[in-house]
Amino acid sequence: MTTMAQETATGRTATPQTASTIRRHELAAFLRHRREHIAPEQVGLPRGTRRRTPGLRREEVAQLAAVGVTWYTWLEQARDIQVSVQVLDALARTLLLDPSERAHLFQLADANDPRPATECPVVTPALRAMLDQLDPIPACLQNGRYDILAYNRTYGMLLCDLDAVPPEDRNCMILSYTHEEWRSSIVHLEKSQRLMAARFRGSMAEHLADPTWKTLLKRLRTESPEFCEVWDRHEVMGASPRRKEFRNTHVGRITVDHTDLWLGPARGPRMVTYAPADEESRERLERLHAIARAR
């Protein structure tokens, strides 16, 4: 049998079966490490006097995550078993994983995280500083699903009071089809909806099996007959700069030029900017920024 060292020496890449085996062993080691570094008190369990295992016992993790002890033991033994996203979610919460560790867990399990993306690794302190520096030009960070990951003050008051919107609802598709204030702020709403749906369909072709994309699509089809009508047209469109008009409740009508600044491959995370298209719009955005700062 050819070893990994021999494969490396000969320049051959690992087979899919070998890659899967490597992932299982990395997952097992990661779970053991996290389990052994969590004190019982952190998850509400008594330490007791007979505890020899550092951190949590396997049966304690299994109980807290509501999975079978034997099944969890097999997982730590790198057995070739199927792991659902629901179980991975429960393990992530039980093991107190932070966002980066949670993402690592799902990657090792070769699974897609179904949790709505309210945070993203691309939202670095430097990018947040850039958003602030762009004020009074409205700007935000979005992913391919139109989740609004971060925004500056002017953007936060451009179409509605975005701070008042629950994080799980901060999605441009959801807002443009279900949020009345957001919808009323878009001058050419129907055109905007069709363009967004067409771009979303084009992006989703790469994520057809992704639970987060399927969950968003199901929610839109359930909550908006308008979306169903537009979606069933099967229109597809790529990203392109364009002019937009908004009716802001504080300063009136604003005309802007929309630009996407890509932070990775096209259809991935991007910074969205709305530069004023005329002097009147520039003055109104400055007034809106002043109102946002005074809040």
Summary of the structure (lengths in Angstrom):
residues: 295
radius of gyration: 23.8
end to end distance: 68.2
largest distance: 74.4
contacts: 833
relative contact order: 0.09
helix: 52%
strand: 12%
